[in-house]
Amino acid sequence: MNTLIASIKILVFILFTLTGFLIYLFLYCFVKLFRVSYEPLRNGYMRSWAKVSSWIFNVHVSFEGKPPKEPFILVCNHLSYLDIIPLYFYLNCTFVAKKEVKSWPVLGFLVYMMGVIFIDRSIKGDVVRVNKLLTENLNKHQGIIIFPEGTSTGGKGILPFKSSLLEYPATQNMDVYVATIHYKTSDRDLDAVDSVCFFGARHSFPEHVFMMAKTHRIDCKIIFNNEPVKASDRKELAEKLRQKMMNQFIPTDLAD
């Protein structure tokens, strides 16, 4: 029965996403025609998409703290492809993501069209290009979310931060905000570290999505820290942000 329900969830999600995206593209063409900012349209669409997607997969989202107002730069731990759903609940934003995300079925093309900034971490010099894009994409309509661990994890701890993408806020002496995400599944399901967190090479993307869809309930909590961090040196900034993140971090599958 779980297999059938999971298949139905995925099918409904794909149909909903494609239908909504076609409507978005139609409206996007009009926005571009009149040469106005597309971000407000994108923000409204992504918030609606996130809320319906959470209903399809029975993801219950809650938060503590106060989400920052755009423009902002926020760092967050990274556990799963699901992370964008709760973050779009509360934030008008775009993301910096690894280039591999572009190859994910459905979601890859969606996030590309939503203005996500992709980085190729195998090319050291790509950081320069991405930092330039950060300056161009931070505006009154959106903030930027960075996953400074550089990869998704199982949520048992916080990896050392890669400071290269913090060069821009460091040189500008900007406030940088911190958030943490925590997932927990119901007693009838696999632990979130297996069914929600997508990391390593344990499963292919389609295999893991099917495992996630089998869960009966996923609880997601975001904690926003209301005290931003500043530092003129990117490595110092990275260490301060990591310490603040660790102070509020809840390991996967522990009760909050």
For each residue, the residues with C-beta under 8 A, 3 or more apart:
1: 4 5
2: 5 6 214
3: 6 7 214
4: 1 7 8
5: 1 2 8 9 213 214
6: 2 3 9 10 210 213 214
7: 3 4 10 11 213
8: 4 5 11 12
9: 5 6 12 13 56 57 213
10: 6 7 13 14 209 210 213
11: 7 8 14 15
12: 8 9 15 16 56
13: 9 10 16 17 53 56 57 106
14: 10 11 17 18 106
15: 11 12 18 19
16: 12 13 19 20 52 53 56
17: 13 14 20 21 49 53 106 110
18: 14 15 21 22 106
19: 15 16 22 23
20: 16 17 23 24 45 48 49 52
21: 17 18 24 25 110 113
22: 18 19 25 26
23: 19 20 26 27
24: 20 21 27 28 41 42 45
25: 21 22 28 29 113
26: 22 23 29 30
27: 23 24 30 31 41
28: 24 25 31 32 38 41
29: 25 26 32 33
30: 26 27 33 34
31: 27 28 34 36 37 38 41
32: 28 29 35 38
33: 29 30
34: 30 31
35: 32
36: 31
37: 31 40 139 141
38: 28 31 32 41 42 115
39: 42 43 92 115 139 141 142
40: 37 43 44 141
41: 24 27 28 31 38 44 45
42: 24 38 39 45 46 114 115
43: 39 40 46 47 92 141 142
44: 40 41 47 48
45: 20 24 41 42 48 49
46: 42 43 49 50 88 114
47: 43 44 50 51 88 89
48: 20 44 45 51 52
49: 17 20 45 46 52 53 88
50: 46 47 53 54 84 85 86 88 89
51: 47 48 54 55 89
52: 16 20 48 49 55 56
53: 13 16 17 49 50 56 57 59 85
54: 50 51 57 58 59 60 61 85 86 89
55: 51 52 58
56: 9 12 13 16 52 53
57: 9 13 53 54 82 212 213 215 218
58: 54 55 215 216 217 218
59: 53 54 82 85 86 218 219 220
60: 54 217 218 219 220
61: 54 85 86 89 220 221 222
62: 219 220 221 222
63: 67 86 89 90 221 222 223 224
64: 221 222 223 224
65: 179 223 224 225 226
66: 224 226
67: 63 90 91 224
68: 72 74 91 143 177 224 228
69: 72
70: 91 92 93 139 140 141 142 143
71: 138 139 140 142 143
72: 68 69 93 143 144 175 177
73: 134 138 143 144 145 146 168 169 174 175 176 177
74: 68 91 93 143 144 145 146 176 177 178 179
75: 145 146 147 148 161 166 176 177 178 179 241 245
76: 83 87 145 146 147 178 179 180 181
77: 147 149 153 155 158 180 181 245 249
78: 83 147 149 151 152 153 181
79: 82 83 152 153 154 155 181 183 196 197 198 199 252
80: 83 152 183 196 197 198 212
81: 84 101 104 107 198 205 209
82: 57 59 79 85 86 183 196 212 218 220
83: 76 78 79 80 86 87 152 181
84: 50 81 87 88 95 111
85: 50 53 54 59 61 82 88 89 220
86: 50 54 59 61 63 82 83 89 90 181 220 222
87: 76 83 84 90 91 93 95 145 179 181 222
88: 46 47 49 50 84 85 91 93
89: 47 50 51 54 61 63 85 86 222
90: 63 67 86 87 222 224
91: 67 68 70 74 87 88 143 145
92: 39 43 70 141 142 143
93: 70 72 74 87 88 142 143 144 145
94: 114 115 116 117 137 142 143 144 145
95: 84 87 111 116 117 144 145 146 147
96: 116 117 118 119 130 134 144 145 146 147 165
97: 101 111 116 117 118 119 147
98: 101 118 119 120 121 150 151
99: 102 118 119 120 121
100: 103 104
101: 81 97 98 104 107 108 111 116 118
102: 99 108 109 111 112 118
103: 100 108
104: 81 100 101 107 108 205
105: 108 205 206
106: 13 14 17 18 109 110
107: 81 101 104 110 111
108: 101 102 103 104 105 111 112
109: 102 106 112 113
110: 17 21 106 107 113 114
111: 84 95 97 101 102 107 108 114 116
112: 102 108 109 116 118
113: 21 25 109 110
114: 42 46 94 110 111
115: 38 39 42 94 137 142
116: 94 95 96 97 101 111 112
117: 94 95 96 97 130 133 134 137 144
118: 96 97 98 99 101 102 112
119: 96 97 98 99 126 127 130 165
120: 98 99 123 126
121: 98 99 126 150
122:
123: 120 126
124: 127
125: 128 129
126: 119 120 121 123 129 130
127: 119 124 130 131 164 165 167
128: 125 131 132
129: 125 126 132 133
130: 96 117 119 126 127 133 134 165
131: 127 128 134 135 164 165 167 168
132: 128 129 135 136
133: 117 129 130 136 137
134: 73 96 117 130 131 137 138 144 165 168
135: 131 132 138 168
136: 132 133
137: 94 115 117 133 134 142 144
138: 71 73 134 135 142 143 144
139: 37 39 70 71 142
140: 70 71
141: 37 39 40 43 70 92
142: 39 43 70 71 92 93 94 115 137 138 139
143: 68 70 71 72 73 74 91 92 93 94 138
144: 72 73 74 93 94 95 96 117 134 137 138
145: 73 74 75 76 87 91 93 94 95 96
146: 73 74 75 76 95 96 165 166
147: 75 76 77 78 95 96 97 150 151 152
148: 75 161 162 163 165 166 238 241 242
149: 77 78 152 153 158 159 160 161 162
150: 98 121 147 159 162
151: 78 98 147 159 199
152: 78 79 80 83 147 149 197 198 199
153: 77 78 79 149 156 157 159 197 199
154: 79 193 197 199 200 252
155: 77 79 182 183 192 193 197 251 252 253
156: 153 193 251 252
157: 153 249 251
158: 77 149 242 245 246 249
159: 149 150 151 153
160: 149 242
161: 75 148 149 166 238 239 241 242
162: 148 149 150 165 238
163: 148 166 167 234 235 237 238
164: 127 131 167 234
165: 96 119 127 130 131 134 146 148 162 168
166: 75 146 148 161 163 169 170 176 234 237 238 241
167: 127 131 163 164 170 171 234
168: 73 131 134 135 165 171 172 174
169: 73 166 172 173 174 175 176 237
170: 166 167 173 174 231 232 233 234 236 237
171: 167 168 232 234
172: 168 169
173: 169 170 230 232
174: 73 168 169 170 230
175: 72 73 169 228 229 230
176: 73 74 75 166 169 228 229 230 237 241
177: 68 72 73 74 75 224 225 228 229
178: 74 75 76 224 225 228 229 241 244 245 248
179: 65 74 75 76 87 222 223 224 225
180: 76 77 222 223 245 248 249 250
181: 76 77 78 79 83 86 87 220 221 222
182: 155 220 221 222 223 249 250 252 256
183: 79 80 82 155 192 196 197 218 219 220 252
184: 192 218 219 221 252 253 254 255 256
185: 189 190 191 192 195 196 215 216 217 218 219 253
186: 189 215 216 217
187:
188: 216
189: 185 186 195 214 215 216 217
190: 185 194 195 211 214 215
191: 185 194 195 252 253
192: 155 183 184 185 195 196 197 218 252 253
193: 154 155 156 196 197 252 253
194: 190 191 197 211
195: 185 189 190 191 192 211 212 214 215 218
196: 79 80 82 183 185 192 193 212 215 218 252
197: 79 80 152 153 154 155 183 192 193 194 252
198: 79 80 81 152 203 205 208
199: 79 151 152 153 154 202
200: 154
201:
202: 199 208
203: 198 207 208 211
204: 207 208
205: 81 104 105 198 208 209
206: 105 209 210
207: 203 204 210 211
208: 198 202 203 204 205 211 212
209: 10 81 205 206 212 213
210: 6 10 206 207 213 214
211: 190 194 195 203 207 208 214 215
212: 57 80 82 195 196 208 209 215 218
213: 5 6 7 9 10 57 209 210
214: 2 3 5 6 189 190 195 210 211
215: 57 58 185 186 189 190 195 196 211 212 218
216: 58 185 186 188 189
217: 58 60 185 186 189
218: 57 58 59 60 82 183 184 185 192 195 196 212 215
219: 59 60 62 183 184 185
220: 59 60 61 62 82 85 86 181 182 183
221: 61 62 63 64 181 182 184 250 256
222: 61 62 63 64 86 87 89 90 179 180 181 182
223: 63 64 65 179 180 182 248 250
224: 63 64 65 66 67 68 90 177 178 179
225: 65 177 178 179 244 245 248
226: 65 66
227: 244
228: 68 175 176 177 178
229: 175 176 177 178 237 240 241 244
230: 173 174 175 176 237
231: 170 234 236 237 240
232: 170 171 173 236 237
233: 170 236 237
234: 163 164 166 167 170 171 231 237 238
235: 163 238 239
236: 170 231 232 233 239 240
237: 163 166 169 170 176 229 230 231 232 233 234 240 241
238: 148 161 162 163 166 234 235 241 242
239: 161 235 236 242 243
240: 229 231 236 237 243 244
241: 75 148 161 166 176 178 229 237 238 244 245
242: 148 158 160 161 238 239 245 246
243: 239 240 246 247
244: 178 225 227 229 240 241 247 248
245: 75 77 158 178 180 225 241 242 248 249
246: 158 242 243 249
247: 243 244
248: 178 180 223 225 244 245
249: 77 157 158 180 182 245 246
250: 180 182 221 223 254 256
251: 155 156 157 254
252: 79 154 155 156 182 183 184 191 192 193 196 197
253: 155 184 185 191 192 193
254: 184 250 251
255: 184
256: 182 184 221 250
